[in-house]
Amino acid sequence: MERHNITPGFVEDALASLRERGLDTVPFMAAAGLPEKVIEPVTNVQYGRLWWLIAEAIEDEFFGLAARPMRPGSFDLLCYAVLHSGTLERALRRALLFLNVVLDDPRGELHIRDGMAHVVLADQGLPRPAFAYRAYWLILMGVACWLIGRRIPLRHLDFACPAPVHRKDYRKFFGAPVLFDRPSTRLVFDSSYLALPVIRSDTALESLLREAPANILIRYRHDHDTSSRVRARLAAMPASTWPSFEAMAKALRMSEATLRRRLRADGLSFGAIKDELRSVRAQRLLQEKSSSVAEVAAELGYSEPSAFYRAFHKWVGQSPGDFRKGL
C-alpha cells in the first residue's frame, strides 16, 4: 500500500547522513525511484527503499545518529525479540532494552503514571537533531502498533532539541501536539493500551520484514485499513452476536477471498481479531469483579467455561482466577 505521506524535508534529513560521509546522493535517489531533487511528498515505499539503501551503504539502520551504529539486521532481531511478549507493555520494555544495548545512546525508558505511558529518551551529551528522535519513534512505535494490530493515538511529544527551521512537517506527522526545547524527549499515550495483547504470528512477522520499513511508515499513522474496519464492527456488538466470516465479508461489500487476502496483507486473520477483542474484554470484565468467571465466559460467547479457561491462559499466560487474584 503506497501513500505519498513523506515530505521532502524528511528525504533531505535522510540524505544528510550520506552527505556527511562525502557520498553522492544521486545514485541512491535513482535506486529508490526518486528524482535528484524532491519537491513533492514521496511514497512510503520509495522512502523505505531509500532508508535501506542508506543503511546498507553506511552500515547503520539509524542514519548514523546514535552513539553506536544500528547494524543492518538489527531491526529484524528487534522484531523477533518482541514477537512473543504477550502484552504491549512487555513488548515495549523488551524493545527499549534491545535499543539501549544496540544504540547505547539515546537510552529509552518506559514510565507509567496518572493513566499515561511515557517513553522517555535520555542523552549523555547534547540533544540530538529532531530527525534522530523521529527515527527512534518510527522504529519503536511502528513495531508497537503492528504488534497489537492498531494505531496507538499519541497524546503529545516533547523534543529536547530546538525546532528544525521551516519544518512544520514535524508537528503534522505525529498527529499530536509537538513541543521543542523541552527538558526531555518523551512520547506520551494512554496507558490502557499497554494491556493489549500481542496478536501477531511468526508468519505475519515474515510478511512485515519483507516490506519493512515502508509498512511501518504508514501503519504508524493509518487506521482505516481492512482489519480496522473489521475490528470496529466486531467491537460495536456483543461477542455472542458476532457474524460469521461470510457475513462479515458481505457486510463490507467484498468477496470472502478479497477479505481474506486483505486481512492477510495486514498480517491478521478474522480469528486473530476476534481473539484480540475477546482478550481485552475478558481482562476488563475480570478487573471489574462484578461477574463470575462463568458469566464472563458466557458474555464472550463461550458455551463452555473450560474453553474460555484455555483461551485466556493462551492470551495472558495464567488462568482467569489467578489473573483476578493478582489485581
C-alpha positions as MATLAB code, in Angstrom:
seq = 'MERHNITPGFVEDALASLRERGLDTVPFMAAAGLPEKVIEPVTNVQYGRLWWLIAEAIEDEFFGLAARPMRPGSFDLLCYAVLHSGTLERALRRALLFLNVVLDDPRGELHIRDGMAHVVLADQGLPRPAFAYRAYWLILMGVACWLIGRRIPLRHLDFACPAPVHRKDYRKFFGAPVLFDRPSTRLVFDSSYLALPVIRSDTALESLLREAPANILIRYRHDHDTSSRVRARLAAMPASTWPSFEAMAKALRMSEATLRRRLRADGLSFGAIKDELRSVRAQRLLQEKSSSVAEVAAELGYSEPSAFYRAFHKWVGQSPGDFRKGL';
ca = [
       0.000    0.000    0.000;
       1.641    3.210   -1.167;
       0.909    6.645    0.245;
       2.512    9.968   -0.615;
       2.959   10.859    3.037;
       6.702   11.601    3.374;
       7.534   15.285    2.897;
      10.663   16.485    1.043;
      12.151   17.673    4.348;
      12.324   14.143    5.719;
      14.002   12.992    2.498;
      16.657   15.678    2.977;
      17.103   14.612    6.607;
      17.868   11.072    5.469;
      20.246   12.202    2.728;
      22.244   14.254    5.236;
      23.756   11.012    6.569;
      25.226   10.387    3.093;
      26.466   13.920    2.551;
      28.258   13.916    5.914;
      30.274   10.947    4.639;
      31.036   12.545    1.290;
      28.774   10.148   -0.630;
      26.948   11.172   -3.798;
      23.187   11.118   -3.148;
      22.116   10.887   -6.804;
      22.627    7.095   -7.226;
      20.701    6.426   -4.018;
      17.778    8.577   -5.143;
      17.699    6.865   -8.530;
      17.780    3.410   -6.961;
      14.843    4.392   -4.747;
      12.883    5.593   -7.769;
      13.214    9.253   -6.808;
      14.352   12.328   -8.754;
      17.601   14.042   -7.854;
      15.653   16.865   -6.196;
      12.396   16.096   -4.372;
       9.843   18.904   -4.252;
       6.657   16.902   -3.580;
       5.826   14.253   -0.948;
       7.125   10.785   -1.806;
       5.549    7.411   -1.107;
       6.305    5.319    1.929;
       7.645    2.604   -0.404;
      10.139    4.984   -2.015;
      11.252    6.357    1.336;
      11.520    2.879    2.820;
      13.719    1.810   -0.085;
      15.912    4.889    0.375;
      16.203    4.141    4.102;
      17.513    0.628    3.496;
      19.865    1.724    0.715;
      21.401    4.246    3.100;
      21.541    1.679    5.908;
      23.433   -0.767    3.694;
      25.852    1.903    2.488;
      26.765    3.324    5.912;
      26.095    0.041    7.796;
      23.648    1.751   10.134;
      19.861    1.460   10.185;
      19.677    4.577   12.373;
      21.255    7.031    9.888;
      24.410    7.354   11.990;
      22.528    9.364   14.594;
      23.167    7.294   17.751;
      26.264    6.716   19.852;
      26.808    3.394   18.080;
      25.603    2.190   14.662;
      22.472    0.081   14.419;
      23.965   -2.599   12.180;
      21.850   -3.938    9.279;
      19.726   -6.784   10.584;
      19.139   -5.135   13.966;
      15.553   -4.228   13.109;
      14.798   -7.846   12.212;
      16.293   -9.035   15.511;
      14.280   -6.420   17.416;
      11.060   -7.768   15.917;
      11.967  -11.359   16.784;
      12.822  -10.283   20.336;
       9.388   -8.761   20.993;
       7.114  -11.015   18.924;
       6.101  -13.362   21.734;
       5.980  -10.795   24.537;
       2.317  -11.408   25.343;
       1.311   -7.791   26.002;
       2.269   -4.420   24.594;
       3.878   -3.358   27.875;
       6.258   -6.323   27.900;
       6.973   -5.786   24.207;
       7.852   -2.120   24.724;
      10.117   -2.879   27.672;
      11.938   -5.552   25.659;
      12.206   -3.233   22.648;
      13.650   -0.427   24.773;
      16.167   -2.807   26.347;
      17.188   -4.023   22.896;
      17.600   -0.490   21.525;
      19.540    0.597   24.613;
      22.018   -2.229   24.058;
      22.315   -1.599   20.325;
      22.376    2.216   20.249;
      23.899    2.862   23.687;
      22.705    6.485   23.476;
      19.968    7.769   23.383;
      18.543    5.464   26.028;
      14.816    4.884   26.410;
      12.719    4.071   29.473;
       9.003    3.425   29.967;
       7.266    5.161   32.878;
       3.601    4.827   33.825;
       1.815    7.465   35.884;
      -1.594    9.114   36.102;
      -3.038    6.832   33.449;
      -0.378    7.768   30.899;
       2.561    5.846   29.427;
       5.692    7.972   28.979;
       8.533    6.728   26.783;
      11.434    8.975   27.779;
      14.728    9.268   25.879;
      17.877   10.456   27.636;
      21.153   11.584   26.068;
      24.503   11.667   27.827;
      25.638   14.667   25.797;
      23.858   17.445   23.947;
      20.414   16.761   22.464;
      20.457   15.101   19.070;
      18.739   16.525   15.978;
      14.974   16.106   15.776;
      15.382   13.590   12.953;
      17.164   11.188   15.342;
      14.216   11.192   17.730;
      11.752   10.861   14.868;
      13.639    7.783   13.622;
      13.548    6.301   17.135;
       9.777    6.851   17.452;
       9.166    5.404   13.994;
      11.019    2.205   14.828;
       9.620    1.771   18.326;
       6.013    2.812   17.730;
       5.845    1.348   14.243;
       6.626   -2.077   15.678;
       4.347   -1.487   18.696;
       1.342   -0.610   16.530;
       1.977   -3.600   14.312;
       2.218   -5.980   17.273;
      -1.260   -5.099   18.566;
      -2.785   -4.548   15.139;
      -3.922   -0.970   15.658;
      -2.737    2.607   15.735;
      -1.821    3.967   19.177;
      -3.118    7.563   19.399;
      -0.437    9.808   20.868;
      -1.272   12.497   23.447;
       1.810   14.644   22.928;
       5.529   14.592   22.175;
       8.379   16.635   23.637;
      11.729   17.146   21.911;
      14.722   18.279   23.940;
      16.280   19.794   20.810;
      15.424   23.065   19.038;
      12.702   23.011   16.390;
      14.058   22.448   12.856;
      13.813   25.665   10.845;
      10.885   25.894    8.397;
       9.743   22.375    9.238;
       6.083   22.302   10.189;
       6.022   18.685    8.975;
       7.413   17.524   12.333;
       4.320   18.837   14.058;
       1.963   17.428   11.423;
       3.481   13.957   11.094;
       2.625   12.594   14.534;
      -0.990   13.749   14.649;
      -0.459   15.065   18.195;
       0.901   18.243   19.839;
       4.684   18.510   19.451;
       6.844   20.833   21.569;
      10.542   21.598   21.140;
      13.246   22.875   23.523;
      11.725   20.803   26.329;
      13.648   19.484   29.377;
      13.484   15.932   27.994;
      12.426   13.993   24.934;
       9.283   11.963   25.518;
       6.295   10.396   23.808;
       3.024   10.025   25.740;
      -0.053    7.855   25.184;
      -2.895    6.351   27.198;
      -1.506    3.572   29.418;
      -4.598    1.393   28.826;
      -3.002    0.331   25.533;
      -0.203   -1.373   27.445;
      -2.538   -4.207   28.433;
      -3.441   -5.050   24.827;
      -2.240   -8.460   23.677;
       0.374   -9.067   21.014;
      -1.623  -10.710   18.240;
       0.989  -11.306   15.551;
       2.367  -14.662   14.461;
       5.703  -15.819   13.043;
       4.080  -15.900    9.606;
       2.875  -12.323   10.000;
       6.384  -11.265   11.032;
       7.822  -12.715    7.839;
       5.377  -10.542    5.897;
       6.298   -7.459    7.933;
      10.029   -7.898    7.410;
       9.634   -8.396    3.660;
       8.020   -4.959    3.361;
       9.737   -3.024    6.179;
      10.273   -0.189    6.754;
       7.749    1.035    4.168;
       4.862   -0.575    6.037;
       5.674    0.941    9.440;
       5.785    4.373    7.807;
       2.037    4.142    7.152;
       0.901    1.758    9.883;
       2.109    4.309   12.411;
      -0.467    6.827   11.211;
      -3.109    4.905    9.294;
      -6.066    3.228   10.957;
      -8.555    2.824    8.112;
      -7.305   -0.473    6.715;
      -9.497   -3.544    6.342;
      -8.516   -5.057    9.694;
      -9.540   -1.827   11.454;
     -12.938   -1.883    9.746;
     -13.484   -5.487   10.816;
     -12.351   -4.708   14.367;
     -14.642   -1.689   14.622;
     -17.693   -3.688   13.541;
     -16.994   -6.502   15.973;
     -16.219   -4.105   18.837;
     -19.618   -2.458   18.410;
     -21.585   -5.643   19.182;
     -21.701   -8.367   21.855;
     -19.339  -11.258   21.185;
     -22.259  -13.690   21.274;
     -23.727  -11.993   18.179;
     -20.565  -11.741   16.116;
     -21.196  -12.597   12.459;
     -19.575  -15.394   10.538;
     -16.687  -14.665    8.184;
     -19.099  -14.955    5.254;
     -21.492  -12.448    6.824;
     -18.669  -10.036    7.622;
     -17.439  -10.110    4.021;
     -20.968   -9.400    2.836;
     -21.330   -6.509    5.297;
     -18.096   -4.989    3.985;
     -19.282   -5.495    0.379;
     -16.421   -7.687   -0.687;
     -15.921  -11.347   -1.510;
     -14.639  -13.770    1.106;
     -11.453  -14.233   -0.913;
     -10.850  -10.471   -1.026;
     -11.458  -10.051    2.690;
      -9.148  -12.953    3.498;
      -6.437  -11.552    1.221;
      -6.669   -8.030    2.698;
      -6.536   -9.301    6.261;
      -3.518  -11.406    5.360;
      -1.862   -8.276    3.932;
      -2.379   -6.649    7.352;
      -0.750   -9.698    8.943;
      -4.031  -10.780   10.536;
      -6.902  -13.226   10.271;
     -10.570  -12.968   11.230;
      -9.953  -15.342   14.126;
      -6.966  -13.327   15.393;
      -9.045  -10.140   15.509;
     -11.800  -11.898   17.453;
      -9.211  -13.305   19.863;
      -7.770   -9.835   20.428;
     -11.167   -8.316   21.219;
     -12.145  -11.202   23.481;
      -8.851  -10.915   25.372;
      -9.280   -7.185   26.002;
     -12.918   -7.602   27.056;
     -12.102  -10.549   29.292;
      -9.417   -8.635   31.176;
     -11.676   -5.613   31.586;
     -14.595   -7.707   32.887;
     -12.361   -9.626   35.290;
     -10.904   -6.369   36.587;
     -14.394   -5.041   37.314;
     -15.037   -8.118   39.519;
     -18.805   -7.765   39.114;
     -19.207  -11.010   37.146;
     -18.155  -14.570   37.833;
     -15.688  -16.274   35.529;
     -18.534  -18.366   34.105;
     -20.532  -15.204   33.385;
     -17.541  -13.609   31.681;
     -17.115  -16.725   29.537;
     -20.783  -16.592   28.518;
     -20.607  -12.886   27.687;
     -17.637  -13.550   25.422;
     -19.593  -16.196   23.510;
     -18.105  -19.355   25.052;
     -20.657  -22.116   25.578;
     -18.295  -23.948   27.936;
     -16.214  -22.215   30.671;
     -13.408  -24.726   30.043;
     -12.944  -23.367   26.526;
     -12.668  -19.830   27.956;
     -10.100  -21.007   30.531;
      -7.917  -22.466   27.775;
      -8.212  -19.355   25.618;
      -7.483  -16.981   28.493;
      -4.388  -18.930   29.509;
      -3.161  -18.694   25.908;
      -3.687  -14.897   25.885;
      -2.344  -13.973   29.307;
      -0.307  -16.940   30.498;
      -2.445  -17.588   33.584;
      -5.958  -18.686   34.491;
      -8.801  -16.178   34.848;
      -8.858  -16.861   38.609;
      -5.129  -16.230   39.045;
      -5.404  -13.080   36.924;
      -8.190  -11.748   39.165;
      -6.249  -12.616   42.344;
      -3.284  -10.629   41.102;
      -5.291   -7.424   40.689;
];
